[in-house]
């Protein structure tokens, strides 16, 4: 291969990579706006558009773990907003995307597929309604923490899981770590929304710890 051909291929690769990053950034920004700033019909419309954008991203980059992860995040977030039986197909679609992403590159986006799939497993109802499984959830969330021990999402979602399991002291430690996680300069709105969720979770933890303490005194 001559130098000119090599340089052309290198430039094409850089351009393709830049396109992927732009698509990824657009979906991340759109998700943060729809998830944290919109409500009601506007939020539903926002997620409807995000679903189309995420589908287009995956069709454009079918072997991109990042594209699959973000289509899964959009689907799982939309499932949480919609609730009810209509949410389960979205949750199942997200599960398939996360599993495929992990086959392609389980370290993509700092192990986000583990965090997101683990969260699905503890939020979705168990059999016979859904595929929820607390043991699988904990294993996946712990794996995410080995990949990204200081991340805001990996610590928040494991803390949220522990809160759901009534393990309040352990939950507090992970939520506090999430609260002190390094800021993501390219995702300020997502960080702001997540910090609000962390604060609410910590309030719930402290409420439960205080109630347990008072119950102990009562005995």
N, C-alpha and C positions, 0 to 999 in steps of 0.2 A: 504494500500500500504506500503510495507516494505521500509526501507531506501535505500537499494540498487537499487530498481526499481525507486524510486523517483529521486535518483542521476542520473541514466541513462537517464531518461526523461528530466531532467534539462540540462544535457550535450548535448543531441540531440537538444533541443530547442536553446541553445546557438550556436551550430554549424550551425543550419538552419539560425539563425539570421545573423551570420557572412557571410554566403553564400549570403544572400540577400544584405547585405551592400557591398560585393565585386562586385556583379553584378551591383548594382546601381552606384558604383564608376567608374566602367569600362565604363558604358554608359555615365555618366557625362563627363568623360575625353575624350571619343571618340567624343562626341558632341562638346566640346570646340575646339578640334583640327579641326574637319570638318567645324565648323561654322566660326572660326576665322583665321585658318592657311591655309586652302586649297581653291583652286579656280578652276573654269572650270570643266573639266572631272574628275579631282582628287576629287573635292568636291562632285560631284554627286556620284562617286564610294564610297566615305566615307559615305554618307548618305544612299546609298543602303545597305551597310553593317550594319549601325546603325539600319535601319528598321528591318533587320533580327534579330539582337541582341535584340532589344526592344520587338519584337514579342516573341522570345524565353523566355525572362524574364517574360512577362505576362503569357505565357503558364505554366511556372514553378511556378509562384506565382500569380494565377488568382484573389486572394482576397487581393492583396497588392495595396494600393492606390499609393504608391511610384512608383511601376512598371507601373501602368496605367498613372500616371502623366508624367513619362519620355518617355513613348511611344508617348503620346500626344505632348510633347515638340519636340521630333524628327520629328513627322509628320508635325506639324505646322511650324517648321523651314524649313523643306524640301519644304513645300508649298510656303513659302516666297521666297525661292531660285528659284524654278521652275517657279512660276508665271503663268499667263494665265489660261485657262480653266482646264488644267491638275492639277492645284493646288487645285481646289475646293474639289475633293474627299478626298485629304489628310487633308484639313481643317475640313471637316465633320467628318472624322475618329478621328481627334484630339479632336474635340468638344465632341464626344461620350465618349472618354477616360476620359476627364476631368470631365464630368458629373458623370460618374460611380465612379471615384475616390472620388468625393465629397460625394457620397452616402455612401461609405465605411468609409472614414475618411477625413472630409473637412479641418482638421487642419494639415494634413500630409505635411511634408516639408515646414512648416511655412505658410500654406495656399497657396502654389504655384498654386494649381488648379484654385483658384479665379483669381490670376494674369494672368495666361496663357489663361484662357477662356475669361476673360475681354479683353485681348489684341486681341484675335481672333475676338471678336465681333466688335472691332473698325477698324481692318485691312481688314477683309473680306468685299467684296461689299454687299450692301443691296439688298433687293428684287427688281427685280425678279432673279437677277444673283446668289445671295448668301443669307446668313443669318445675315449679318452685322446689328448691331443695337447699336447706340451710347449711348442710355439710359441704355441698359443692360450692355454695356461695363463699363460705369461709376460706376454703382451700384456694379459690381463685383470687379472693381479695388479699390473702396473705402473699400469694405469688406476685401480685401487682406491687406489693410493698417491697419485695426483694429487688424488684427491677427499679422502682422509683421510691426509695424510702423517705424522701423529703417532700414529695409532691403534694400539692393542695388536694387534688382529687383522690389520690390513693389513700391518703390519711383520712379525709372526710368520709369517704364511703365505707371504709372499715370501721370508723367511729360510729357512723350511722347504723351499721350492721350490729355492732356491740350494744348500742342503745336499744335496738329492736330486740336483742337477746336479754335485756335487763342487766347487762354487765356494765354498770354505770361508771365505776372508777376507771376501768379499762377504756371505756368509750371517751371519757373526759381527756385522757392522756393523748389519744389520737386526734381528737377534735382540737385540742390546744396546739398540737403540732401542725395540724392543717392551717390553723389560724396564723401561725408564724411562718408558713411556707413562703419561699421566694416569689415575688410578683412575676407575672408573665407579661413583659412589656407589649407583646403583640396581641394580648387578650385582656385588656383592662375591664371591659364590661362583664366578661365571664368571671373574672376574679372578684369584681364587686358583688355580683349576684351570689357567687359561691360563699363569700365571706358572710353575707346575710344569712344564708342557710346554715353555716357553721354556728353563727351566733344563736340562732333559734334552737339548734340541736343542743348547744351547751346550756341554754336556759332550761330545756327539758331535762337534761341530765341533772342539773343542780336541783331542780324541783323534785325529781325522783329521789335523789340522795337525801334531801332535807326531809322528805316524807318518810323515808326508811329510818332516818335518825330519830324522828319524833315517835315512830312506831316502836322503836327500841326502848325509848324512854318510858313509853306508856306501859310496856311490859315490866 
